Amino acid sequence: MTPELRALCRADDLHIEGDQVVVSLRNGRGHRISVEDADDCYQLTGVVVRQAVVQSTPNIALHAWSRNRMLALAGFRIDRRGRLVGECWVPKVGLTA
């Protein structure tokens, strides 16, 4: 992870582990976000629901597709492991902590 991104992630509820940022939530849970440096933006990817939930939820792919149509900065997809993941791209220009 770049020094610039480490500087942006200085908050009590953010912890860097390798190329991932762990977001601590108020209920004691956490959310792990993978961060990839992609030239003029950062690509953020996180698991939304596990494979078991995907398999037990009828029409989840259709629901994700429907959400994708309404969102400009984030998208949802089923990954190779059968999980529903969310992705977004954050432009570097003007980005501050």
C-alpha positions as a Markdown table, in Angstrom:
| # | Residue | x | y | z |
|---|---|---|---|---|
| 1 | Met | 0.0 | 0.0 | 0.0 |
| 2 | Thr | 1.4 | 3.4 | -1.0 |
| 3 | Pro | 2.4 | 6.0 | 1.6 |
| 4 | Glu | -0.2 | 8.4 | 0.2 |
| 5 | Leu | -3.0 | 5.8 | 0.8 |
| 6 | Arg | -1.7 | 5.1 | 4.3 |
| 7 | Ala | -1.9 | 8.8 | 5.1 |
| 8 | Leu | -5.5 | 8.9 | 3.9 |
| 9 | Cys | -6.5 | 5.9 | 6.2 |
| 10 | Arg | -5.5 | 7.6 | 9.4 |
| 11 | Ala | -8.7 | 7.2 | 11.5 |
| 12 | Asp | -9.5 | 5.3 | 14.6 |
| 13 | Asp | -11.9 | 3.0 | 12.8 |
| 14 | Leu | -9.5 | 2.1 | 9.9 |
| 15 | His | -6.7 | -0.4 | 10.2 |
| 16 | Ile | -4.3 | -1.3 | 7.4 |
| 17 | Glu | -3.4 | -5.0 | 6.9 |
| 18 | Gly | -1.3 | -5.6 | 3.8 |
| 19 | Asp | -3.2 | -4.3 | 0.8 |
| 20 | Gln | -6.5 | -4.3 | 2.7 |
| 21 | Val | -8.2 | -1.8 | 5.0 |
| 22 | Val | -10.3 | -3.1 | 7.9 |
| 23 | Val | -13.1 | -0.8 | 8.8 |
| 24 | Ser | -14.3 | -1.3 | 12.4 |
| 25 | Leu | -18.0 | -0.9 | 12.8 |
| 26 | Arg | -19.8 | 0.3 | 16.0 |
| 27 | Asn | -21.4 | -3.1 | 16.6 |
| 28 | Gly | -17.9 | -4.6 | 17.1 |
| 29 | Arg | -17.9 | -6.2 | 13.6 |
| 30 | Gly | -15.5 | -5.2 | 10.9 |
| 31 | His | -15.5 | -5.0 | 7.1 |
| 32 | Arg | -12.3 | -5.9 | 5.1 |
| 33 | Ile | -11.8 | -3.9 | 1.9 |
| 34 | Ser | -9.1 | -4.7 | -0.7 |
| 35 | Val | -7.5 | -1.7 | -2.2 |
| 36 | Glu | -5.8 | -1.7 | -5.6 |
| 37 | Asp | -3.9 | 1.3 | -7.0 |
| 38 | Ala | -5.3 | 1.8 | -10.5 |
| 39 | Asp | -3.4 | 4.8 | -12.0 |
| 40 | Asp | -5.7 | 7.8 | -11.4 |
| 41 | Cys | -8.0 | 6.0 | -8.9 |
| 42 | Tyr | -8.2 | 3.4 | -6.2 |
| 43 | Gln | -10.3 | 0.3 | -6.8 |
| 44 | Leu | -12.0 | -0.8 | -3.6 |
| 45 | Thr | -13.5 | -4.3 | -3.3 |
| 46 | Gly | -15.3 | -6.0 | -0.4 |
| 47 | Val | -17.4 | -9.1 | 0.2 |
| 48 | Val | -21.1 | -8.1 | 0.7 |
| 49 | Val | -22.4 | -11.6 | 1.4 |
| 50 | Arg | -20.8 | -15.0 | 1.6 |
| 51 | Gln | -21.3 | -17.9 | -0.8 |
| 52 | Ala | -23.8 | -19.7 | 1.5 |
| 53 | Val | -26.1 | -16.6 | 1.5 |
| 54 | Val | -25.7 | -16.2 | -2.3 |
| 55 | Gln | -26.8 | -19.9 | -2.8 |
| 56 | Ser | -29.7 | -19.6 | -0.4 |
| 57 | Thr | -31.1 | -16.3 | -1.8 |
| 58 | Pro | -33.3 | -16.6 | -4.9 |
| 59 | Asn | -32.6 | -14.1 | -7.7 |
| 60 | Ile | -29.6 | -12.5 | -5.9 |
| 61 | Ala | -27.8 | -12.0 | -9.2 |
| 62 | Leu | -30.9 | -10.2 | -10.6 |
| 63 | His | -31.1 | -8.0 | -7.5 |
| 64 | Ala | -27.4 | -7.1 | -7.8 |
| 65 | Trp | -28.0 | -6.3 | -11.5 |
| 66 | Ser | -30.9 | -4.1 | -10.6 |
| 67 | Arg | -28.8 | -2.2 | -7.9 |
| 68 | Asn | -26.0 | -1.7 | -10.5 |
| 69 | Arg | -28.4 | 0.1 | -12.8 |
| 70 | Met | -29.1 | 2.7 | -10.0 |
| 71 | Leu | -25.6 | 3.3 | -8.7 |
| 72 | Ala | -23.0 | 5.4 | -10.5 |
| 73 | Leu | -19.9 | 4.8 | -8.3 |
| 74 | Ala | -20.4 | 1.2 | -7.1 |
| 75 | Gly | -21.1 | -2.1 | -8.6 |
| 76 | Phe | -22.0 | -5.6 | -7.4 |
| 77 | Arg | -21.0 | -9.0 | -8.9 |
| 78 | Ile | -20.7 | -12.7 | -8.0 |
| 79 | Asp | -17.0 | -13.6 | -7.8 |
| 80 | Arg | -15.2 | -16.8 | -8.7 |
| 81 | Arg | -15.8 | -18.1 | -5.1 |
| 82 | Gly | -19.6 | -17.6 | -5.4 |
| 83 | Arg | -19.7 | -14.5 | -3.1 |
| 84 | Leu | -21.5 | -11.2 | -3.8 |
| 85 | Val | -18.8 | -8.5 | -3.8 |
| 86 | Gly | -19.1 | -4.8 | -4.1 |
| 87 | Glu | -16.6 | -2.6 | -6.0 |
| 88 | Cys | -16.1 | 1.1 | -6.4 |
| 89 | Trp | -13.5 | 3.4 | -7.9 |
| 90 | Val | -12.4 | 6.4 | -6.0 |
| 91 | Pro | -10.6 | 9.1 | -8.0 |
| 92 | Lys | -7.3 | 10.3 | -6.6 |
| 93 | Val | -7.7 | 13.9 | -7.8 |
| 94 | Gly | -8.8 | 16.0 | -4.8 |
| 95 | Leu | -8.9 | 13.0 | -2.4 |
| 96 | Thr | -8.2 | 13.9 | 1.2 |
| 97 | Ala | -8.5 | 12.1 | 4.5 |
